[in-house]
């Protein structure tokens, strides 16, 4: 098998019903099955997707907690013959504290559980009412559904190609996000399970954050937020999915329909590795933290066709406005640099041989502007 370094990732925006774990569980299983059949290496769901995010004080009830655990068992049983890595959200009670968690599972086994690090308690968010941050866990291992598994935000799940870590919603928004440390310790893809509500202007901020994180950490960043099925209280959700790679946005779309939906993109792992090797400052600072490296099984999926779009002209923007802006920037830089050169060398009469080709024409256009700005009497 040779996928030339590409790894197919699926994001899932399930149709959900608040606190109806049975319904949500069935939707999750169906989407995992579809993603597996489409040869995805991993599929990621929104934050608290098993119960829904907007359950409020129902999170405190043993009825919802027991239902969530039963739903987890059902998902594990239904996917025990699937090699795909599934990442979904659920509330988990540990030592009388409730945590907002991401569960990572493969072939019916829980590989690890990642609790949310930063709990928002501002504006329209009241999560501290129900959930504790990861640093209050007091343990790095839990037993759930008969399996003893790692329980920490500092877990990197890895096979020969994909090495990923997890953030949950607010973790991405803080000034020093966990992903900045995860990537320094080996993660080449970040998954973010989110329930970030839709507010005018917020989509651009989220895209900017995802794009920025993927650029500065030279990684793939996969963000998926809760869909409109969560819009039952005072917040509205739009099912936003963003997939970025090294500062380039591969996918950015909302899903505002009452049906479950999968989205796909292939992340170029060889490009990420190459960029990390080229940037000498990437590993200049590596915080000393304890990490748990968990092995995942190889999926051995062969990708026969890419879903991502490959730009025929990678150095030319596709949008006309952006293209004009880029050309203007290039022209300005060239003319400013040439003007400095003319001043520095005190050249009185620049000479350009015009062949009629593009190169000499561009040279003439560039040399004319700084020469005019320097008020020279003539161009020879």
C-alpha positions as CSV (number, residue, x, y, z in Angstrom):
1,X,0.0,0.0,0.0
2,X,1.3,3.5,-0.9
3,X,-0.8,6.5,-0.2
4,X,2.1,8.9,-0.9
5,X,1.8,10.2,2.6
6,X,-1.9,11.1,2.5
7,X,-4.2,10.2,5.4
8,X,-7.9,10.5,4.9
9,X,-9.7,12.1,7.8
10,X,-13.5,12.2,8.3
11,X,-15.5,14.7,10.3
12,X,-19.0,13.9,11.4
13,X,-21.9,16.2,12.1
14,X,-24.6,13.9,13.5
15,X,-28.2,14.8,13.7
16,X,-28.7,14.7,17.5
17,X,-31.5,14.9,20.1
18,X,-30.6,16.5,23.4
19,X,-30.3,13.8,26.2
20,X,-31.6,11.1,23.9
21,X,-28.5,8.9,24.1
22,X,-30.0,6.0,22.2
23,X,-30.8,8.1,19.2
24,X,-27.4,9.8,19.3
25,X,-25.7,6.5,19.7
26,X,-27.3,5.0,16.6
27,X,-26.4,8.1,14.5
28,X,-22.7,7.8,15.7
29,X,-22.5,4.1,14.8
30,X,-24.0,4.7,11.4
31,X,-21.5,7.5,10.6
32,X,-18.5,5.5,11.9
33,X,-19.6,2.6,9.6
34,X,-19.9,5.0,6.6
35,X,-16.5,6.6,7.3
36,X,-14.9,3.1,7.7
37,X,-16.4,2.1,4.3
38,X,-14.9,5.2,2.7
39,X,-11.5,4.2,4.0
40,X,-11.0,7.0,6.5
41,X,-8.2,6.6,8.9
42,X,-10.1,8.4,11.7
43,X,-13.5,10.0,12.2
44,X,-14.1,12.8,14.7
45,X,-17.4,13.9,16.2
46,X,-18.4,17.1,18.0
47,X,-18.0,17.8,21.7
48,X,-20.3,15.7,24.0
49,X,-21.9,14.1,20.9
50,X,-23.1,11.1,22.7
51,X,-25.4,13.0,25.0
52,X,-25.5,16.4,23.2
53,X,-23.8,19.5,24.6
54,X,-26.8,21.4,25.8
55,X,-28.1,19.0,28.4
56,X,-27.6,21.5,31.2
57,X,-28.3,20.2,34.7
58,X,-29.2,16.8,33.3
59,X,-25.5,16.2,33.3
60,X,-25.8,15.8,37.1
61,X,-28.3,12.9,36.8
62,X,-27.3,9.3,37.1
63,X,-29.9,8.5,34.4
64,X,-28.0,10.4,31.8
65,X,-24.6,9.2,33.0
66,X,-25.7,5.5,33.0
67,X,-27.2,6.0,29.5
68,X,-24.0,7.5,28.3
69,X,-22.0,4.5,29.6
70,X,-24.5,2.1,28.0
71,X,-24.2,4.1,24.7
72,X,-20.4,3.8,24.9
73,X,-20.6,0.0,25.3
74,X,-22.9,-0.2,22.3
75,X,-20.5,1.8,20.1
76,X,-17.6,-0.3,21.1
77,X,-19.5,-3.5,20.4
78,X,-20.8,-2.3,17.0
79,X,-17.3,-1.2,15.8
80,X,-15.2,-4.1,17.2
81,X,-14.5,-5.3,13.6
82,X,-13.7,-1.9,12.2
83,X,-10.1,-0.6,11.9
84,X,-11.1,3.0,11.8
85,X,-10.2,5.2,14.8
86,X,-13.3,6.9,16.3
87,X,-13.2,10.0,18.4
88,X,-16.4,11.1,20.1
89,X,-17.4,13.1,23.1
90,X,-19.2,12.2,26.3
91,X,-19.5,13.1,30.0
92,X,-17.5,10.9,32.4
93,X,-17.7,10.8,36.1
94,X,-14.5,10.3,38.0
95,X,-14.2,10.3,41.8
96,X,-17.4,12.4,42.2
97,X,-16.3,14.9,39.6
98,X,-17.7,15.2,36.1
99,X,-15.4,15.7,33.1
100,X,-16.1,16.7,29.5
101,X,-14.2,14.1,27.6
102,X,-13.2,12.8,24.2
103,X,-13.1,9.0,23.9
104,X,-10.7,7.4,21.4
105,X,-11.7,3.9,20.3
106,X,-10.6,1.4,17.7
107,X,-11.8,-2.2,17.1
108,X,-14.0,-2.2,20.2
109,X,-11.2,-1.0,22.5
110,X,-10.9,2.3,24.3
111,X,-7.4,3.6,23.5
112,X,-7.6,6.6,25.8
113,X,-9.9,9.3,27.3
114,X,-8.9,12.9,27.0
115,X,-10.6,15.4,29.5
116,X,-11.1,19.0,28.5
117,X,-8.4,21.3,29.9
118,X,-10.1,24.7,29.9
119,X,-13.7,25.1,31.0
120,X,-15.4,28.3,29.8
121,X,-17.6,30.1,32.3
122,X,-18.3,33.4,30.6
123,X,-20.8,35.0,28.3
124,X,-23.3,32.3,27.3
125,X,-21.2,29.4,28.6
126,X,-21.7,27.9,32.1
127,X,-19.7,24.7,31.8
128,X,-18.1,25.1,35.2
129,X,-21.5,24.4,36.7
130,X,-21.2,20.8,35.5
131,X,-17.6,20.0,34.5
132,X,-14.2,20.2,36.1
133,X,-10.9,21.0,34.2
134,X,-8.5,18.2,33.5
135,X,-6.0,19.4,36.2
136,X,-8.5,18.5,38.9
137,X,-8.7,14.8,37.9
138,X,-6.1,13.6,40.4
139,X,-5.4,10.5,38.3
140,X,-4.0,9.6,34.9
141,X,-5.9,6.3,34.5
142,X,-9.5,5.3,34.8
143,X,-11.6,2.1,34.4
144,X,-14.6,2.4,32.2
145,X,-16.7,-0.4,30.7
146,X,-14.3,-2.9,32.1
147,X,-11.3,-1.4,30.4
148,X,-8.5,0.4,32.3
149,X,-7.3,3.2,30.0
150,X,-5.1,6.4,30.1
151,X,-7.0,9.5,31.3
152,X,-5.1,12.7,30.5
153,X,-4.9,15.6,28.0
154,X,-1.3,14.6,27.4
155,X,-1.9,11.5,25.2
156,X,-0.5,11.1,21.7
157,X,-2.1,8.3,19.7
158,X,0.3,7.0,17.1
159,X,0.9,4.5,14.3
160,X,3.5,4.6,11.5
161,X,1.9,7.6,9.8
162,X,-0.7,9.4,12.0
163,X,0.3,10.8,15.4
164,X,-2.5,12.8,16.9
165,X,-3.6,14.6,20.0
166,X,-6.9,16.2,21.1
167,X,-8.2,19.5,22.2
168,X,-11.8,20.2,23.1
169,X,-13.4,23.5,22.1
170,X,-12.2,26.2,24.5
171,X,-8.7,24.6,24.6
172,X,-8.1,26.1,21.2
173,X,-9.1,29.7,22.2
174,X,-6.7,30.2,25.1
175,X,-3.5,32.2,24.8
176,X,-1.3,29.1,25.2
177,X,-3.3,26.2,23.8
178,X,-2.4,22.6,24.6
179,X,-1.8,21.9,20.9
180,X,1.3,24.1,20.9
181,X,2.8,21.6,23.4
182,X,1.3,18.4,21.9
183,X,2.8,19.1,18.5
184,X,6.3,19.8,20.0
185,X,6.0,16.4,21.6
186,X,5.3,14.6,18.4
187,X,1.7,15.1,17.3
188,X,1.3,15.9,13.6
189,X,-2.5,16.2,13.6
190,X,-4.7,17.9,16.1
191,X,-8.4,17.0,16.5
192,X,-10.8,19.5,18.1
193,X,-14.2,18.3,19.3
194,X,-16.3,21.5,19.6
195,X,-19.7,22.8,20.5
196,X,-18.8,26.4,19.5
197,X,-22.1,28.3,19.0
198,X,-22.8,30.4,15.9
199,X,-22.5,34.1,16.4
200,X,-22.2,36.7,13.7
201,X,-18.5,37.1,12.8
202,X,-17.4,34.2,14.9
203,X,-16.9,31.8,11.9
204,X,-14.1,33.9,10.6
205,X,-12.4,33.9,14.0
206,X,-12.6,30.1,14.2
207,X,-11.1,29.7,10.7
208,X,-8.4,32.1,11.6
209,X,-7.5,30.2,14.8
210,X,-7.5,26.8,13.0
211,X,-5.4,28.1,10.2
212,X,-3.0,29.8,12.6
213,X,-2.6,26.8,14.8
214,X,-1.9,24.5,11.8
215,X,0.6,27.1,10.4
216,X,2.6,27.8,13.6
217,X,2.8,24.2,14.7
218,X,3.3,22.7,11.2
219,X,0.5,20.2,11.6
220,X,-2.9,19.2,10.4
221,X,-5.8,20.7,12.4
222,X,-9.3,19.2,12.3
223,X,-12.1,21.1,13.9
224,X,-15.8,19.9,14.0
225,X,-18.6,21.7,15.9
226,X,-22.1,20.7,17.0
227,X,-24.9,20.8,14.4
228,X,-28.3,22.5,14.5
229,X,-29.8,19.7,16.5
230,X,-28.2,21.3,19.6
231,X,-30.1,24.6,19.0
232,X,-32.7,24.0,21.7
233,X,-31.9,26.7,24.3
234,X,-30.4,30.1,24.1
235,X,-27.5,29.2,21.7
236,X,-27.5,28.3,18.0
237,X,-25.1,25.9,16.3
238,X,-24.2,25.5,12.7
239,X,-22.2,22.3,12.3
240,X,-19.0,24.0,11.2
241,X,-16.1,21.8,10.0
242,X,-12.7,23.2,9.3
243,X,-9.7,21.1,8.2
244,X,-6.3,22.9,7.8
245,X,-2.8,21.8,6.9
246,X,0.3,23.9,7.5
247,X,-1.7,27.1,7.3
248,X,-3.7,26.1,4.3
249,X,-7.5,25.5,4.7
250,X,-8.5,22.3,3.0
251,X,-12.2,22.4,4.0
252,X,-14.4,25.0,5.6
253,X,-18.1,24.4,5.6
254,X,-21.3,24.6,7.8
255,X,-24.0,21.9,7.9
256,X,-27.4,23.4,8.6
257,X,-29.6,20.5,7.8
258,X,-31.5,18.0,10.0
259,X,-29.6,15.0,8.8
260,X,-26.3,13.5,9.7
261,X,-23.4,14.3,7.4
262,X,-19.8,13.2,6.8
263,X,-17.0,15.4,5.4
264,X,-13.6,14.2,4.2
265,X,-10.2,15.5,3.4
266,X,-6.7,14.0,3.0
267,X,-3.9,15.5,5.0
268,X,-0.4,15.3,3.5
269,X,1.7,13.9,6.3
270,X,4.9,14.0,4.2
271,X,4.5,17.7,3.6
272,X,4.1,18.3,7.4
273,X,7.2,16.2,8.1
274,X,9.2,18.0,5.4
275,X,8.2,21.5,6.7
276,X,9.1,20.5,10.3
277,X,12.6,19.5,9.1
278,X,13.1,22.7,7.1
279,X,12.1,25.0,9.9
280,X,15.0,25.0,12.3
281,X,13.2,26.8,15.1
282,X,10.3,24.3,15.3
283,X,11.8,22.3,18.1
284,X,13.8,25.2,19.6
285,X,11.6,25.0,22.7
286,X,10.1,21.8,24.0
287,X,8.4,22.0,27.4
288,X,9.2,19.1,29.7
289,X,5.9,17.3,30.3
290,X,4.9,13.8,30.9
291,X,3.3,12.2,27.9
292,X,1.6,8.9,27.3
293,X,2.2,7.5,23.8
294,X,-0.6,5.0,22.8
295,X,-0.2,2.8,19.8
296,X,-3.1,2.5,17.4
297,X,-3.5,-0.3,14.8
298,X,-2.7,0.4,11.2
299,X,-5.9,0.7,9.1
300,X,-4.1,-0.4,5.9
301,X,-6.5,1.7,3.8
302,X,-5.5,2.3,0.3
303,X,-6.7,5.7,-1.1
304,X,-7.6,5.4,-4.8
305,X,-8.9,9.0,-5.3
306,X,-8.3,12.2,-3.4
307,X,-11.3,14.2,-2.2
308,X,-9.2,17.4,-1.6
309,X,-8.7,19.9,-4.4
310,X,-5.3,20.3,-5.9
311,X,-4.7,23.8,-7.2
312,X,-3.4,23.8,-10.8
313,X,-1.6,27.1,-10.0
314,X,-0.4,26.8,-6.4
315,X,1.3,30.2,-6.3
316,X,-1.7,32.2,-7.8
317,X,-4.8,32.9,-5.8
318,X,-8.0,31.5,-7.2
319,X,-10.2,34.5,-6.3
320,X,-9.9,37.6,-8.6
321,X,-9.7,40.1,-5.7
322,X,-7.0,38.1,-4.0
323,X,-5.1,37.7,-7.3
324,X,-5.1,41.5,-7.9
325,X,-3.9,42.1,-4.3
326,X,-1.1,39.5,-4.7
327,X,0.1,41.0,-8.0
328,X,0.0,44.5,-6.5
329,X,2.1,43.3,-3.5
330,X,4.7,41.6,-5.8
331,X,4.9,44.7,-8.0
332,X,5.3,47.0,-5.0
333,X,8.1,44.8,-3.5
334,X,10.0,44.6,-6.8
335,X,9.8,48.3,-7.5
336,X,10.8,49.3,-3.9
337,X,13.8,46.9,-4.0
338,X,14.9,48.2,-7.4
339,X,14.5,51.8,-6.3
340,X,16.9,51.1,-3.4
341,X,19.3,49.5,-5.7
342,X,19.3,52.4,-8.1
343,X,19.9,54.9,-5.3
344,X,22.6,52.8,-3.8
345,X,24.6,52.3,-7.0
346,X,23.8,55.9,-8.3
347,X,22.9,54.5,-11.7
348,X,21.9,57.3,-14.0
349,X,20.7,55.3,-17.1
350,X,19.4,51.7,-16.5
351,X,19.6,49.7,-19.7
352,X,17.1,46.9,-20.5
353,X,17.2,44.7,-23.6
354,X,13.7,44.2,-24.8
355,X,13.2,40.8,-26.5
356,X,9.5,40.9,-26.7
357,X,9.1,38.1,-24.2
358,X,7.4,38.2,-20.8
359,X,10.6,38.5,-18.7
360,X,11.9,41.6,-20.4
361,X,8.4,43.2,-20.5
362,X,8.0,42.6,-16.7
363,X,11.5,44.1,-16.2
364,X,10.6,47.2,-18.2
365,X,7.3,47.6,-16.2
366,X,9.2,47.3,-12.9
367,X,12.1,49.6,-13.7
368,X,9.8,52.3,-15.0
369,X,8.0,53.0,-11.7
370,X,11.0,53.6,-9.4
371,X,12.8,55.5,-12.1
372,X,9.9,57.9,-12.5
373,X,9.6,58.2,-8.7
374,X,13.3,59.2,-8.6
375,X,12.5,61.9,-11.2
376,X,15.1,60.8,-13.7
377,X,14.9,62.7,-17.0
378,X,15.0,59.6,-19.2
379,X,15.0,55.9,-19.6
380,X,17.3,54.4,-22.3
